[in-house]
Amino acid sequence: MFTMASRAPLVLFRFLFLLAVFYSSDCTLKCYHCESPSPNCSTIVNCTPNLDACLNSTSGPRIYRRCWRFQDCNFEFISERLQENSLKYECCQKDLCNSNRNDGTTLSELTMLLVAPVLTATGHLYV
């Protein structure tokens, strides 16, 4: 016969394992990235650790989206790398923040909204 107290370590271990799996997939920054300038960019990439920002830059009809170094987020560097004389740019440091839509909610925020009630309920079981 199993009691709740004897199953608690197993339940806690499973929960922590699942939390680790979901968290590990969210360690690197995710940005929209297109090889050629395009307003219809839907490719999502995991940035390498040295690229800590997402770039969204426009020059006329051309729109550039890619991973970028936040330290290099200045007009001179971006203009030289993209070979554009006139451009508007923005660098941001949240997942998929360089999209053309701004809904303000990322996947990691939604995950936390779903996980928080589970954590609260689990805490109440052992009190």
C-alpha positions in Angstrom: 0.0 0.0 0.0 1.4 3.4 -1.1 0.7 6.5 0.9 1.0 10.0 -0.4 4.2 10.5 1.7 5.9 7.5 0.1 5.1 8.6 -3.4 6.1 12.2 -2.8 9.8 11.9 -3.8 8.8 10.1 -7.1 6.2 12.7 -8.0 8.7 15.5 -7.2 11.4 13.9 -9.2 9.2 13.5 -12.2 8.0 17.1 -12.0 11.6 18.4 -11.7 12.7 16.3 -14.6 9.9 17.7 -16.8 10.7 21.2 -15.7 14.4 20.7 -16.6 13.5 19.4 -20.0 11.3 22.5 -20.8 13.8 24.9 -19.3 16.8 23.5 -21.1 15.1 24.2 -24.5 14.8 27.8 -23.6 18.4 28.6 -22.7 19.5 30.4 -25.9 17.9 33.4 -27.4 15.5 32.7 -30.3 15.3 35.2 -33.2 13.7 35.4 -36.6 16.4 35.0 -39.2 16.2 35.4 -43.0 19.2 35.0 -45.3 17.9 37.6 -47.7 16.0 40.8 -46.7 12.3 40.0 -46.6 9.2 41.3 -44.9 7.8 37.7 -44.7 10.4 36.2 -42.4 9.2 33.2 -40.5 12.4 31.2 -39.9 13.2 30.9 -36.2 16.8 30.1 -35.1 18.5 29.5 -31.7 21.3 32.1 -31.5 24.8 31.1 -30.6 25.8 32.2 -27.1 28.0 35.1 -28.4 24.9 36.5 -30.2 22.8 37.9 -27.4 20.3 40.1 -29.3 17.8 40.0 -32.1 18.2 42.6 -34.9 15.3 44.1 -36.8 16.5 46.5 -39.4 14.8 48.2 -42.4 16.3 50.0 -45.4 13.6 51.0 -47.8 11.6 47.9 -48.7 14.3 45.6 -47.4 13.8 44.1 -43.9 16.6 42.3 -42.1 16.0 40.0 -39.1 18.7 37.9 -37.5 20.7 37.2 -34.3 23.2 39.9 -33.4 25.6 41.0 -30.7 24.1 43.6 -28.5 27.5 45.3 -28.3 27.5 45.8 -32.1 24.0 47.4 -32.2 25.0 50.7 -33.6 24.4 52.4 -36.9 28.0 52.3 -38.2 28.5 48.6 -37.6 25.0 47.5 -38.8 25.3 49.7 -41.9 28.7 48.3 -42.8 27.7 44.7 -42.2 24.4 44.9 -44.2 26.0 47.2 -46.8 23.2 49.8 -46.5 23.7 53.5 -46.3 20.3 54.4 -44.8 18.5 52.2 -42.3 16.4 52.1 -39.2 17.3 49.4 -36.6 16.3 48.0 -33.3 18.1 45.4 -31.1 16.2 43.5 -28.4 17.0 40.7 -26.0 13.8 38.7 -25.7 12.8 35.6 -27.7 11.4 36.4 -31.1 11.3 40.1 -30.3 12.4 41.0 -33.9 9.1 40.0 -35.4 7.0 42.4 -37.4 4.1 41.9 -34.9 4.3 43.0 -31.3 1.9 40.9 -29.2 4.0 41.3 -26.0 3.8 37.6 -25.0 6.5 35.1 -25.6 6.4 31.3 -25.4 8.4 31.3 -22.1 6.0 33.8 -20.5 3.1 31.5 -21.5 4.9 28.5 -20.1 5.4 30.2 -16.8 1.7 31.1 -16.7 0.9 27.4 -17.1 3.6 26.1 -14.7 2.9 28.6 -11.8 -0.5 27.0 -10.8 1.0 23.5 -10.9 3.8 24.6 -8.6 1.2 26.2 -6.2 -1.0 23.1 -6.2 2.0 20.8 -5.6 3.2 22.9 -2.7 -0.3 22.6 -1.0 -0.1 18.8 -1.2 2.9 18.6 1.1 2.0 21.2 3.6 
